[in-house]
Amino acid sequence: MTPATTPGAPTIGSATSGVASATVTWTAPSSNGGATVTGYVVTPYIGSTAQSAQTFNSTATSQLVTGLTAGTAYTFKVAAINAVGTGTQSSATLS
């Protein structure tokens, strides 16, 4: 039996801005690492600087990220979580 590993990177979709928020969408990773994906971590970036990540204990592939600064340009990366840990981040959304 092969031990489980962290999941692969999700495929990033889009980010739709709201008022101090954004709805980010993605596709589940092709590899769950041998353990069920239980959630996702969405990290906003300003330029190349990571901001506070938000963890969602849900398998939904679209989440509302809140606490953003209105008028600031963000990109987002997503990583999947399974019982082993957090996997590799996706590519960034287009800015």
N, CA and C of each residue as an Amber inpcrd file, in Angstrom:
protein
   285
   0.8410000  -1.1680000   0.0000000   0.0000000   0.0000000   0.0000000
   0.8950000   1.2430000   0.0000000   0.5950000   2.1900000  -0.8630000
   1.3560000   3.4340000  -0.9700000   0.8230000   4.4490000   0.0320000
   1.6960000   5.0730000   0.8190000   1.2100000   6.0800000   1.7610000
   0.6760000   7.3110000   1.0340000  -0.3030000   7.9460000   1.6340000
  -0.8890000   9.1490000   1.0460000   0.1100000  10.3020000   1.1110000
  -0.0510000  11.2450000   0.2020000   0.7470000  12.4700000   0.1720000
  -0.2040000  13.6600000   0.1020000   0.3470000  14.8480000   0.0860000
  -0.5050000  16.0260000  -0.0620000  -1.0810000  16.0690000  -1.4740000
  -2.2060000  16.7490000  -1.6430000  -2.8260000  16.8110000  -2.9690000
  -2.0290000  17.6550000  -3.9510000  -2.3110000  17.4470000  -5.2270000
  -1.7130000  18.2700000  -6.2710000  -2.3150000  19.6590000  -6.2680000
  -1.8370000  20.4900000  -7.1530000  -2.3220000  21.8730000  -7.2420000
  -3.6580000  21.9280000  -7.9780000  -4.6080000  22.6960000  -7.4480000
  -5.8510000  22.9230000  -8.1980000  -5.5560000  23.7290000  -9.4680000
  -6.4980000  23.7490000 -10.3840000  -6.4010000  24.5940000 -11.5790000
  -7.2060000  25.8470000 -11.3060000  -6.5300000  26.9810000 -11.3190000
  -7.2020000  28.2340000 -10.9750000  -8.1870000  28.6270000 -12.0610000
  -9.2660000  29.2260000 -11.6350000 -10.2790000  29.7340000 -12.5530000
 -10.2030000  31.2440000 -12.5810000 -11.2130000  31.8750000 -11.9940000
 -11.2860000  33.3320000 -12.0560000 -11.5290000  33.9120000 -10.6770000
 -11.3760000  35.2200000 -10.6000000 -11.7220000  35.9660000  -9.3920000
 -12.6100000  37.1200000  -9.8180000 -13.7600000  37.2260000  -9.1700000
 -14.7050000  38.2980000  -9.4620000 -14.7680000  39.2080000  -8.2520000
 -14.4450000  40.4800000  -8.4490000 -14.3680000  41.3810000  -7.3070000
 -15.7410000  41.8090000  -6.8220000 -15.8000000  42.0450000  -5.5160000
 -16.9790000  42.5750000  -4.8580000 -16.5280000  43.7610000  -4.0230000
 -17.3150000  44.1420000  -3.0290000 -16.9530000  45.2280000  -2.1380000
 -16.0640000  44.6580000  -1.0330000 -14.7670000  44.9630000  -1.0810000
 -13.7740000  44.4500000  -0.1270000 -13.7790000  42.9250000  -0.0720000
 -14.1000000  42.3030000  -1.2040000 -14.1520000  40.8420000  -1.2820000
 -13.9450000  40.4110000  -2.7330000 -13.8010000  39.1080000  -2.9220000
 -13.7250000  38.5280000  -4.2670000 -14.2180000  37.0940000  -4.1990000
 -14.9100000  36.6750000  -5.2370000 -15.3050000  35.2780000  -5.3710000
 -14.2810000  34.6080000  -6.2610000 -13.6140000  33.6040000  -5.7220000
 -12.5350000  32.9120000  -6.4340000 -13.0270000  31.5130000  -6.7890000
 -12.7900000  31.0920000  -8.0340000 -13.1940000  29.7620000  -8.4900000
 -11.9780000  28.9870000  -8.9820000 -12.0730000  27.6660000  -8.8940000
 -10.9960000  26.7870000  -9.3350000 -11.5610000  25.4050000  -9.6020000
 -10.7180000  24.5300000 -10.1380000 -11.0600000  23.1330000 -10.3730000
 -10.2200000  22.2870000  -9.4210000 -10.8380000  21.2740000  -8.8470000
 -10.1390000  20.3960000  -7.9030000  -8.8850000  19.8150000  -8.5460000
  -7.8730000  19.5100000  -7.7460000  -6.6450000  18.9360000  -8.3080000
  -6.9050000  17.5670000  -8.9310000  -6.1120000  17.2310000  -9.9450000
  -6.2780000  15.9300000 -10.5910000  -5.8320000  14.8010000  -9.6810000
  -4.9280000  15.0990000  -8.7370000  -4.4750000  14.0900000  -7.7720000
  -4.8140000  14.5520000  -6.3630000  -5.5270000  13.7020000  -5.6250000
  -5.8360000  14.0440000  -4.2340000  -4.7650000  13.5210000  -3.2830000
  -3.7000000  12.9310000  -3.8240000  -2.6070000  12.4110000  -3.0070000
  -2.9240000  11.0960000  -2.3230000  -4.0480000  10.4960000  -2.6670000
  -4.4320000   9.2300000  -2.0520000  -5.3000000   9.3950000  -0.8170000
  -5.6830000  10.6410000  -0.5220000  -6.5860000  10.9240000   0.5970000
  -7.5850000  11.9770000   0.1430000  -8.7970000  11.8800000   0.6060000
  -9.8660000  12.7830000   0.1970000  -9.5230000  14.2410000   0.5000000
  -9.7710000  15.1160000  -0.4840000  -9.6060000  16.5510000  -0.2630000
 -10.7130000  17.0010000   0.6880000 -10.3290000  17.7170000   1.7490000
 -11.2940000  18.1460000   2.7730000 -11.5030000  19.6440000   2.8030000
 -10.6850000  20.4000000   2.0820000 -10.8310000  21.8500000   2.0800000
  -9.7980000  22.4990000   1.1890000  -9.8030000  23.8270000   1.2220000
  -8.8960000  24.6080000   0.3850000  -8.3880000  25.8190000   1.1520000
  -7.1790000  26.2590000   0.7950000  -6.6040000  27.4890000   1.3240000
  -6.4960000  28.4600000   0.1520000  -7.0970000  29.6420000   0.2990000
  -7.0300000  30.6710000  -0.7350000  -6.1490000  31.7980000  -0.2000000
  -5.1070000  32.1310000  -0.9580000  -4.1810000  33.1790000  -0.5450000
  -4.2690000  34.3510000  -1.5150000  -4.6500000  35.5250000  -1.0250000
  -4.6060000  36.7220000  -1.8670000  -3.1830000  37.2630000  -1.9360000
  -2.8320000  37.8490000  -3.0510000  -1.5230000  38.4750000  -3.2450000
  -1.7100000  39.8920000  -3.7400000  -0.8690000  40.7880000  -3.2290000
  -0.7450000  42.1280000  -3.7940000   0.6400000  42.1280000  -4.4270000
   0.6720000  42.1870000  -5.7440000   1.9400000  41.9840000  -6.4460000
   2.4170000  40.5760000  -6.1410000   3.6550000  40.4420000  -5.6620000
   4.1780000  39.1130000  -5.3270000   4.1520000  38.8520000  -3.8190000
   3.4860000  39.7340000  -3.0620000   3.4530000  39.6170000  -1.6060000
   2.1680000  38.9390000  -1.1420000   2.3310000  37.7970000  -0.4720000
   1.1700000  37.0640000   0.0440000   0.5270000  37.8370000   1.1840000
  -0.7890000  37.8380000   1.1960000  -1.5690000  38.4220000   2.2810000
  -2.0860000  37.2700000   3.1470000  -2.8890000  37.5680000   4.1400000
  -3.4110000  36.5240000   5.0320000  -4.2680000  35.5280000   4.2620000
  -3.8920000  34.2570000   4.3610000  -4.6410000  33.1850000   3.6840000
  -5.9440000  32.9190000   4.4300000  -6.9330000  32.4370000   3.7000000
  -8.2030000  32.0400000   4.2960000  -8.4190000  30.5630000   4.0070000
  -8.7050000  29.7980000   5.0610000  -8.9260000  28.3610000   4.9400000
 -10.4210000  28.0840000   4.9240000 -10.8410000  27.2580000   3.9750000
 -12.2450000  26.8660000   3.8480000 -12.3340000  25.3620000   4.0380000
 -13.0310000  24.9360000   5.0710000 -13.2180000  23.5090000   5.3500000
 -14.4170000  22.9960000   4.5720000 -14.3050000  23.1080000   3.2660000
 -15.3770000  22.7450000   2.3430000 -14.7320000  22.2710000   1.0460000
 -15.4000000  21.3720000   0.3580000 -14.8850000  20.9100000  -0.9290000
 -15.4490000  21.7250000  -2.0950000 -16.2070000  22.7730000  -1.7920000
 -16.7190000  23.6590000  -2.8390000 -15.5430000  24.2990000  -3.5710000
 -15.6670000  24.4620000  -4.8770000 -14.5760000  25.0160000  -5.6810000
 -14.8430000  26.4650000  -6.0850000 -15.5750000  27.1600000  -5.2510000
 -15.8060000  28.5890000  -5.3850000 -16.0350000  29.1220000  -3.9740000
 -15.2830000  30.1530000  -3.6030000 -15.4040000  30.7010000  -2.2470000
 -15.3270000  32.2200000  -2.2790000 -16.0100000  32.8310000  -1.3180000
 -15.9670000  34.2760000  -1.1480000 -14.8340000  34.6180000  -0.1820000
 -13.8400000  35.3440000  -0.6800000 -12.7070000  35.7840000   0.1330000
 -13.0250000  37.2030000   0.6010000 -13.0260000  37.4050000   1.9130000
 -13.3990000  38.6960000   2.4710000 -12.2030000  39.3680000   3.1330000
 -12.4080000  40.5870000   3.6000000 -11.3570000  41.3110000   4.3020000
 -10.3360000  41.9510000   3.3830000 -10.6820000  42.1220000   2.1230000
  -9.7650000  42.7510000   1.1710000  -9.9130000  44.2670000   1.2340000
  -8.9280000  44.9790000   0.7280000  -8.9720000  46.4350000   0.7030000
  -9.5580000  46.8890000  -0.6260000 -10.6530000  47.6530000  -0.5510000
 -11.3060000  48.1570000  -1.7670000 -10.3200000  49.0020000  -2.5670000
 -10.3500000  48.8520000  -3.8790000  -9.5010000  49.6320000  -4.7660000
  -8.0950000  49.0770000  -4.9380000  -7.7880000  47.9510000  -4.2950000
  -6.4710000  47.3260000  -4.4030000  -6.5560000  46.1390000  -5.3600000
  -5.5720000  46.0130000  -6.2360000  -5.5460000  44.8880000  -7.1870000
  -4.9610000  43.6540000  -6.5000000  -5.6750000  42.5550000  -6.5680000
  -5.2430000  41.2870000  -5.9740000  -5.1870000  40.2050000  -7.0400000
  -4.3120000  39.2390000  -6.8380000  -4.4000000  37.9580000  -7.5240000
  -4.5550000  36.9180000  -6.4240000  -4.9300000  35.7010000  -6.8030000
  -5.2120000  34.6620000  -5.8150000  -4.5890000  33.3440000  -6.2490000
  -4.1340000  32.5730000  -5.2580000  -3.6670000  31.2080000  -5.4730000
  -4.4360000  30.3080000  -4.5090000  -4.6540000  29.0640000  -4.9350000
  -5.4330000  28.1110000  -4.1470000  -4.6230000  26.8350000  -3.9520000
  -4.7170000  26.2540000  -2.7640000  -4.0940000  24.9570000  -2.4720000
  -5.1410000  24.0640000  -1.8200000  -5.0970000  22.7780000  -2.1360000
  -6.0370000  21.8060000  -1.5680000  -5.4650000  21.2230000  -0.2800000
  -6.3600000  20.7910000   0.6050000  -5.9870000  20.1860000   1.8850000
  -6.5470000  18.7720000   1.9350000  -5.7290000  17.8210000   2.4230000
  -6.2330000  16.4850000   2.7430000  -5.7000000  16.1000000   4.1230000
  -5.8920000  14.8670000   4.5380000  -5.4830000  14.4360000   5.8750000
  -3.9810000  14.5440000   6.1020000  -3.1910000  14.5320000   5.0300000
  -1.7360000  14.6130000   5.1470000  -1.2850000  16.0620000   5.3510000
  -1.9760000  17.0010000   4.6920000  -1.5980000  18.4080000   4.8100000
  -2.0540000  19.2200000   3.6190000  -1.4390000  20.3760000   3.4530000
  -1.7780000  21.3100000   2.3760000  -0.8360000  21.0750000   1.2030000
  -1.4190000  20.9710000   0.0210000  -0.6400000  20.7130000  -1.1810000
  -0.0640000  21.9680000  -1.8060000   0.4150000  21.8190000  -3.0060000
   1.0280000  22.8800000  -3.7910000  -0.0160000  23.9030000  -4.2310000
   0.3620000  25.1850000  -4.2300000  -0.5510000  26.2260000  -4.6960000
  -0.7240000  26.1710000  -6.2070000  -1.8970000  26.6350000  -6.6270000
  -2.1850000  26.7670000  -8.0470000  -1.3760000  27.9230000  -8.6170000
  -1.4720000  28.1110000  -9.9150000  -0.9990000  29.3470000 -10.5370000
  -1.8810000  30.4790000 -10.0280000  -1.4690000  31.7070000 -10.2630000
  -2.2550000  32.8550000  -9.8340000  -3.3550000  33.1650000 -10.8330000
  -4.4510000  33.7440000 -10.3100000  -5.4850000  34.2650000 -11.2020000
  -4.8620000  35.4020000 -12.0160000  -5.4710000  35.7280000 -13.1140000
  -5.0060000  36.8670000 -13.9010000  -5.3760000  38.1320000 -13.1660000
  -4.4990000  39.1020000 -13.1920000  -4.7900000  40.3490000 -12.4790000
  -5.5450000  41.3120000 -13.3630000
